């Protein structure tokens, strides 16, 4: 014993019946000193990502010539609460934002409840906003129609969205 602190070897000599678990603990402690820095480094490397952390929650869709990123806020959406829909539209080939587009978003529940709103241009280039208020919780079919300008045809995308119970 050194300075009033019992070491694992001291405990193993003092209580021989406890040798196997104590020696095993000693080995684990020695290996933990080597493995712990590696695990911490791995956690830091995987946690530090240069990409936008919010981009992981975007729904991405593509048409023949457009790329769309759709985000519903709050995430997950709740019934009886305003949900802001943010749509970022860019050209699929060049990645340039589509600035003068027009579109709409609509949704229908299993009970045939329908809601819709037009997309309005936001302050950021190629960004459009709408507001939806889902009346009931459950599975909703959502559709989005968008076109570059009034001379183009409407491109339609659709998906299923789960809406949570009201808070």
Helices and strands as residue ranges (DSSP letters): H 8-14, G 16-18, H 19-47, G 53-57, E 59-62, E 66-73, E 82-91, E 102-109, E 114-118, E 120-121, E 127-133, E 138-147, E 155-163
